[in-house]
Amino acid sequence: MNEHAVILVDSTSQALRIEKQLNANGLTCKLIPVPRHLSSDCGVCLRFMQADLERVQALLKNNHIQFRSIEKL
């Protein structure tokens, strides 16, 4: 079982903004190429641990940060 999830975004700048917010709140994430089976839009996404999913979702919602979707890998 893979323990990661990804945040899909519409642009690289959006991914960088989310990365900054997650890191500032003690959440580990990494910019990676979007897996082709998920999307062919923006070339990058953010990978994080599934165990942090609720914290990530709350942070994105509370800070009104837009994103395309969150997908489990």
C-alpha positions as CSV (number, residue, x, y, z in Angstrom):
1,M,0.0,0.0,0.0
2,N,1.4,3.4,-1.0
3,E,1.3,5.9,1.8
4,H,1.3,9.1,-0.4
5,A,-1.3,11.4,-1.8
6,V,-0.9,14.3,-4.3
7,I,-2.5,17.7,-4.7
8,L,-3.3,18.5,-8.3
9,V,-3.1,22.1,-9.3
10,D,-3.7,24.3,-12.3
11,S,-0.3,26.0,-12.3
12,T,3.3,25.8,-11.0
13,S,2.8,29.0,-9.1
14,Q,-0.2,27.5,-7.3
15,A,1.9,24.5,-6.4
16,L,4.7,26.7,-5.0
17,R,2.2,28.7,-2.9
18,I,0.7,25.5,-1.5
19,E,4.2,24.1,-0.8
20,K,5.1,27.2,1.1
21,Q,1.9,27.0,3.2
22,L,2.4,23.3,4.0
23,N,6.0,23.7,5.0
24,A,5.2,26.8,7.1
25,N,2.8,24.6,9.1
26,G,5.2,21.7,9.6
27,L,3.9,19.5,6.9
28,T,6.3,17.7,4.6
29,C,5.6,17.7,0.9
30,K,7.5,17.5,-2.3
31,L,7.0,18.9,-5.8
32,I,6.9,16.0,-8.3
33,P,5.8,15.5,-11.9
34,V,2.1,14.7,-12.2
35,P,1.6,11.0,-12.7
36,R,0.2,10.6,-16.2
37,H,-2.6,8.4,-15.1
38,L,-4.0,11.3,-13.0
39,S,-3.8,14.3,-15.3
40,S,-2.0,15.8,-18.3
41,D,-2.6,19.4,-17.3
42,C,-0.1,21.2,-15.1
43,G,3.3,19.4,-15.1
44,V,3.8,19.4,-11.3
45,C,1.9,18.4,-8.2
46,L,2.6,18.1,-4.5
47,R,3.1,14.7,-2.8
48,F,2.5,14.3,0.9
49,M,1.9,11.5,3.3
50,Q,-1.7,10.2,3.4
51,A,-1.5,10.3,7.2
52,D,-1.5,14.1,6.9
53,L,-4.5,14.2,4.7
54,E,-6.9,15.8,7.2
55,R,-4.4,18.5,8.2
56,V,-3.7,19.3,4.6
57,Q,-7.4,19.6,3.7
58,A,-8.0,21.8,6.7
59,L,-5.1,24.0,5.9
60,L,-6.1,24.5,2.3
61,K,-9.7,25.2,3.3
62,N,-8.9,27.6,6.2
63,N,-6.5,29.6,4.0
64,H,-8.9,29.6,1.0
65,I,-6.3,28.0,-1.2
66,Q,-7.6,26.7,-4.5
67,F,-6.5,23.4,-6.0
68,R,-7.8,21.0,-8.6
69,S,-8.1,17.8,-6.4
70,I,-6.4,15.6,-3.9
71,E,-5.7,12.0,-5.1
72,K,-4.3,9.0,-3.3
73,L,-1.5,7.2,-5.0
